[in-house]
Amino acid sequence: MVMVIEGRPVRDRTDSKRQARERLHALSRLMDAAVEVPLLRTRVGLDALLGIVPVAGDLLSAVIGLYSVALARELGASRWLQARMIGNLVFDAALGVVPIAGDVADIYFKAHLRNLRLLQKELGEPYIDAGPSSAARKR
């Protein structure tokens, strides 16, 4: 809901949080589970693709991950959780620096989805699967 105060639109706080939550879910899926790879029996995302580009790809992925931490802060994540989320991103970036093995690790260590689950657990929200046709389920 958008209210107008002194001629300027002002968004309702709940609307702002809903939008942040939607962006965070979409970003996590895009980065870690955008496409299903039947041969690997897993889903991969932009993070694995960016990991192919040495150093710069992993840095870009980490920067995108920091945006998700900012969204988590907006949703009420504690400082401890934000630190854990950043730790996951640093670990993911460090794995990605290793040639070939880092690319494989990017496929299986899904820092963005891991961070989303941590946030959902802290906020008491049900876990939402990364698949496009999945329904909400609790873990």
C-alpha positions in Angstrom: 0.0 0.0 0.0 1.4 3.4 -1.0 0.3 6.5 0.9 0.9 10.0 -0.3 2.3 12.5 2.2 3.1 16.0 1.2 2.9 15.0 -2.5 5.4 12.2 -2.2 4.6 8.5 -2.2 5.5 6.7 1.0 5.4 2.9 1.1 3.9 0.9 3.9 6.6 -0.9 6.0 4.9 -4.3 5.4 4.9 -3.7 1.7 8.6 -2.9 1.7 9.3 -6.1 3.7 7.2 -8.2 1.3 9.1 -6.8 -1.6 12.5 -7.4 0.0 11.4 -11.0 0.8 10.3 -11.6 -2.8 13.6 -10.2 -4.1 15.6 -12.3 -1.7 13.8 -15.5 -2.8 14.1 -14.7 -6.5 17.8 -13.8 -6.1 18.6 -17.0 -4.2 16.9 -19.2 -6.8 18.6 -17.3 -9.7 22.0 -17.7 -8.1 21.8 -21.3 -6.9 18.9 -23.2 -8.5 17.8 -21.6 -11.8 18.1 -24.7 -14.0 17.8 -28.4 -13.3 20.7 -30.5 -14.6 19.4 -34.1 -14.9 22.9 -35.7 -15.3 24.0 -34.2 -12.0 20.6 -34.7 -10.3 20.8 -31.2 -9.0 19.9 -27.6 -9.8 22.5 -25.0 -10.7 22.3 -21.2 -11.0 24.2 -18.2 -12.1 26.8 -18.7 -9.3 28.1 -21.8 -11.0 28.2 -20.1 -14.4 30.0 -17.0 -12.9 32.5 -19.4 -11.3 33.8 -20.3 -14.7 35.3 -16.8 -15.0 38.4 -16.8 -12.8 38.4 -14.6 -9.7 36.0 -11.9 -11.2 33.1 -14.3 -11.4 33.5 -15.4 -7.8 33.8 -11.7 -6.7 30.7 -10.8 -8.6 28.8 -13.7 -7.0 30.0 -12.5 -3.5 28.8 -8.9 -4.3 25.4 -10.2 -5.3 25.4 -12.2 -2.0 26.2 -9.1 0.0 23.1 -7.5 -1.5 21.1 -10.5 -0.2 22.6 -9.8 3.3 21.4 -6.2 3.0 17.9 -7.5 2.2 18.1 -9.8 5.2 19.0 -6.9 7.4 16.0 -5.1 6.1 13.9 -8.1 7.1 15.2 -8.1 10.6 18.1 -10.5 10.6 20.3 -10.4 13.7 24.0 -9.3 13.4 25.0 -12.8 14.2 23.0 -14.2 11.3 24.4 -11.5 9.0 27.9 -12.6 10.0 27.1 -16.2 9.3 25.6 -15.3 5.9 28.8 -13.3 5.0 30.9 -16.3 6.2 29.0 -18.6 3.8 29.7 -16.2 1.0 33.4 -15.9 1.8 33.7 -19.7 2.0 31.9 -20.0 -1.4 34.2 -17.4 -2.9 37.3 -19.1 -1.4 36.2 -22.5 -2.9 35.5 -20.9 -6.2 39.1 -19.6 -6.5 40.4 -23.2 -6.8 40.5 -24.1 -10.5 38.1 -26.8 -11.6 37.5 -28.1 -8.1 36.1 -24.7 -7.3 33.7 -24.9 -10.2 32.4 -28.3 -9.0 32.1 -26.9 -5.5 30.0 -24.0 -6.8 27.5 -26.6 -8.1 27.0 -28.3 -4.7 27.8 -25.6 -2.1 24.8 -23.3 -2.5 25.7 -20.4 -0.3 22.7 -18.2 -1.4 20.1 -20.9 -0.7 21.9 -21.8 2.5 21.6 -18.1 3.6 18.0 -18.0 2.6 17.2 -21.0 4.8 19.1 -19.6 7.7 17.1 -16.4 7.5 13.8 -18.2 7.2 14.7 -20.3 10.2 15.5 -17.2 12.3 12.4 -15.4 11.2 10.2 -18.5 11.8 9.1 -18.8 8.2 8.5 -22.1 6.4 11.2 -23.3 4.1 10.4 -22.6 0.5 12.0 -25.0 -2.0 14.1 -23.6 -4.8 12.3 -25.5 -7.6 10.0 -23.5 -9.9 7.0 -25.8 -9.4 7.5 -26.5 -5.7 5.1 -25.8 -2.9 6.0 -24.5 0.5 7.1 -27.1 2.9 8.6 -27.1 6.4 12.0 -28.6 7.2 
